[in-house]
């Protein structure tokens, strides 16, 4: 079995804990982090509209900081997993990079990212895209238990 675990900044611990608990020891596990590629463009565009103030920092340091943060997050995830894993850091449109990365996987493990709400809004737009387009089985987990006051939606008739 080849499993891909999508590591996000706010949900990675839950994803890694579930992978450790549910995936067989012989599973080939890949931990994936994707940094949004549009942050640098936003900052670069802001440099043009600063109205006489000093220019914003150049793009290169942002790339370096982003890459270092991805490496640190993946290293922490692998340490928490407690077994060998392939580490992949990508940059670009997050949802498309995740779908592309799981083409050779049997299972994609990812977390809900819409907070502790139940129902369709428990998935953010990027996660919804990945769930809808993944070319493999998907294991969707709760990063935290839903709040006690969150009603389970009833089917409409």
Secondary structure, 3 states (H helix, E strand, C coil): CEEEEECCCCCHHHHHHHHHHHCCCCCEEEEEEEEECCHHHHHHHHHHCCCCCCCCCCHHHHHHHHHHHHHHHHHHHHHHHCCCCEEEEEEECHHHHHHHHCCCCCEEEEECCCCCCCCHHHCCHHHHHHHHHCCCEEEEECCCCCCCCCCCCCCCC
